[in-house]
């Protein structure tokens, strides 16, 4: 979580809120998150399995 927060220049709390479905990440973060986890943006958005 700390590595991702650093990569996105955000807080651990923000990421925790995304994980717990309290908030959603900004669309501008989706590409960086996809690259970080080596998955497609479609996967992150629930469009593919």
C-alpha positions in Angstrom: 0.0 0.0 0.0 2.8 2.4 0.9 4.6 1.8 -2.5 1.4 2.4 -4.4 0.6 5.6 -2.4 4.1 6.9 -3.1 3.7 6.0 -6.9 0.4 7.9 -7.0 1.4 10.7 -4.7 -1.5 10.0 -2.4 -2.0 8.7 1.1 -2.3 5.2 2.5 -5.7 6.2 3.8 -7.0 7.1 0.3 -5.9 3.6 -0.9 -7.5 2.0 2.1 -10.8 3.8 1.2 -10.6 2.5 -2.3 -10.0 -1.1 -1.1 -12.9 -0.8 1.3 -15.2 0.7 -1.4 -15.6 3.9 0.6 -14.3 6.0 -2.3 -13.2 5.3 -5.8 -9.8 6.4 -7.3 -9.7 9.3 -9.8 -9.7 8.1 -13.3 -6.3 9.7 -13.8 -4.9 7.1 -11.4 -6.3 4.1 -13.3 -3.4 3.8 -15.7 -0.8 4.0 -13.0 -2.6 1.5 -10.9 -2.9 -0.9 -13.9 0.8 -0.6 -14.6 1.7 -1.0 -10.9 -0.2 -4.3 -10.7 0.5 -5.4 -14.3 -3.2 -5.7 -15.2 -5.4 -4.0 -17.7 -7.5 -1.0 -17.0 -10.5 -3.1 -18.2 -9.7 -5.6 -15.4 -9.6 -2.8 -12.8 -12.9 -1.5 -14.0 -14.5 -4.9 -13.9 -15.1 -5.2 -17.6 -13.1 -8.5 -17.9 -12.2 -11.3 -15.6 
